[in-house]
């Protein structure tokens, strides 16, 4: 199974402000949803609860406390290993990691790719994408869009 972190990240590392994004890029959000729509996604409980229309075919929700979710497609996981095993049981070929900050950090050591929408500009925020050692990663492609550039990072096999 391939594990891919997907995030929109401002030039100063911000990924969120409170319960929202500090920028308005509907075309980026649409592209993000289209990418993950048929796959399993992993996200933290707080991030999961922010969505009115949760992305992904199935959601693996990381939380310290097991709970029932109103969506039949939501599944609890207690940690990264449990999340990967759950995605595997759900026949996931890809597990997209959708945040928040702590969840991105937990998956950073096991992710195969990072698809980062680098939002042009710096924004005020209280949530940040984790720093990563670029020596461990290779930027294989950058595609410019209106307001952001999509970066495709792959883990080096050294």
C-alpha positions as CSV (number, residue, x, y, z in Angstrom):
1,X,0.0,0.0,0.0
2,X,1.3,3.5,-0.9
3,X,0.9,6.1,1.8
4,X,0.6,9.7,0.5
5,X,0.3,12.9,2.6
6,X,-1.8,15.5,0.9
7,X,-1.8,19.1,2.3
8,X,-2.2,22.7,1.3
9,X,0.7,24.6,2.9
10,X,1.4,28.3,2.8
11,X,5.0,29.6,2.3
12,X,5.4,30.0,6.0
13,X,4.2,26.4,6.7
14,X,0.6,27.3,7.8
15,X,-2.0,24.7,7.0
16,X,-4.9,26.1,9.0
17,X,-6.4,28.8,11.3
18,X,-8.9,27.6,13.9
19,X,-11.5,25.5,12.1
20,X,-10.8,26.8,8.6
21,X,-8.2,27.5,5.9
22,X,-6.8,31.0,5.9
23,X,-7.0,31.2,2.1
24,X,-9.8,30.7,-0.5
25,X,-8.7,28.4,-3.3
26,X,-11.9,26.5,-4.4
27,X,-10.1,25.0,-7.4
28,X,-7.4,23.5,-5.2
29,X,-10.0,22.1,-2.8
30,X,-11.8,20.5,-5.7
31,X,-8.6,19.0,-7.1
32,X,-7.8,17.6,-3.6
33,X,-11.3,16.0,-3.3
34,X,-11.1,14.5,-6.7
35,X,-7.7,12.9,-5.9
36,X,-8.9,11.1,-2.8
37,X,-12.6,10.4,-3.7
38,X,-12.2,6.6,-4.5
39,X,-9.5,5.8,-1.8
40,X,-9.1,5.4,1.9
41,X,-8.1,8.5,3.8
42,X,-6.6,8.9,7.3
43,X,-7.2,11.9,9.4
44,X,-7.4,13.0,13.0
45,X,-10.6,13.2,14.9
46,X,-10.7,17.0,15.0
47,X,-10.0,17.3,11.3
48,X,-12.6,14.6,10.6
49,X,-15.2,16.5,12.6
50,X,-14.6,19.7,10.6
51,X,-15.9,18.2,7.3
52,X,-19.6,18.4,6.5
53,X,-19.0,16.2,3.5
54,X,-16.1,13.9,4.5
55,X,-13.6,13.1,1.6
56,X,-12.6,9.6,0.6
57,X,-14.3,6.3,0.0
58,X,-13.5,5.3,3.6
59,X,-12.1,7.3,6.5
60,X,-9.7,6.0,9.1
61,X,-10.0,8.4,12.0
62,X,-7.1,8.4,14.5
63,X,-8.2,9.1,18.0
64,X,-7.1,8.1,21.5
65,X,-10.7,7.2,22.3
66,X,-12.7,4.7,20.3
67,X,-16.1,6.0,19.3
68,X,-18.9,5.4,16.9
69,X,-19.2,7.8,13.9
70,X,-22.5,8.7,12.2
71,X,-20.9,7.7,8.8
72,X,-20.8,4.0,8.0
73,X,-17.5,4.7,6.1
74,X,-15.6,5.9,9.2
75,X,-13.4,3.5,11.1
76,X,-11.4,4.1,14.3
77,X,-7.6,3.7,14.6
78,X,-5.5,4.2,17.7
79,X,-2.2,4.8,15.9
80,X,-0.4,4.7,12.6
81,X,0.1,0.9,12.5
82,X,-3.6,0.4,13.3
83,X,-4.6,3.0,10.6
84,X,-2.5,1.2,8.0
85,X,-3.9,-2.2,9.0
86,X,-7.4,-0.8,8.8
87,X,-6.8,0.7,5.4
88,X,-5.4,-2.7,4.3
89,X,-8.6,-4.5,5.5
90,X,-10.6,-2.0,3.5
91,X,-8.7,-3.0,0.4
92,X,-6.9,0.3,0.1
93,X,-4.1,0.4,-2.5
94,X,-3.4,4.0,-1.4
95,X,-3.9,5.6,2.0
96,X,-4.1,9.4,1.8
97,X,-3.2,11.2,4.9
98,X,-5.3,14.4,5.3
99,X,-4.1,15.9,8.6
100,X,-4.1,17.7,10.9
101,X,-0.6,18.8,12.0
102,X,0.0,16.0,14.5
103,X,-1.3,13.3,12.1
104,X,1.0,14.5,9.3
105,X,3.8,14.3,11.8
106,X,2.9,10.8,12.8
107,X,2.9,9.5,9.2
108,X,6.0,11.4,8.0
109,X,8.3,8.4,8.7
110,X,6.1,5.9,6.9
111,X,4.8,8.0,4.0
112,X,6.0,7.2,0.5
113,X,4.9,10.5,-1.1
114,X,3.9,14.0,-0.2
115,X,1.6,16.0,-2.5
116,X,1.9,19.5,-1.2
117,X,-0.1,22.4,-2.6
118,X,2.3,25.3,-1.9
119,X,-0.1,28.2,-1.5
120,X,1.5,31.5,-2.6
121,X,1.9,33.9,0.3
122,X,2.3,33.8,4.0
123,X,-0.8,33.5,6.3
124,X,-1.6,33.8,10.0
125,X,-2.5,30.4,11.4
126,X,-2.3,28.1,14.3
127,X,-1.6,24.8,12.5
128,X,1.6,24.0,10.6
129,X,2.8,21.2,8.3
130,X,5.7,19.4,10.0
131,X,9.2,20.2,8.9
132,X,10.8,17.3,7.0
133,X,14.4,16.6,6.0
134,X,14.6,17.2,2.3
135,X,17.7,14.9,2.1
136,X,15.2,12.1,2.7
137,X,12.9,13.2,-0.1
138,X,13.1,14.1,-3.8
139,X,11.0,16.8,-5.4
140,X,10.1,15.0,-8.6
141,X,7.5,17.4,-10.1
142,X,6.1,20.9,-9.6
143,X,3.0,22.0,-11.4
144,X,1.9,25.7,-11.2
145,X,-1.7,26.6,-10.7
146,X,-3.5,29.9,-10.0
147,X,-2.5,30.7,-6.4
148,X,-0.4,27.6,-5.6
149,X,2.1,25.1,-7.0
150,X,1.5,21.4,-6.6
151,X,4.7,19.6,-5.4
152,X,5.2,15.9,-5.7
153,X,7.8,14.6,-3.2
154,X,8.9,11.0,-3.2
155,X,10.9,9.3,-0.5
156,X,14.5,8.6,-1.5
157,X,15.4,4.9,-1.5
158,X,19.0,5.5,-0.4
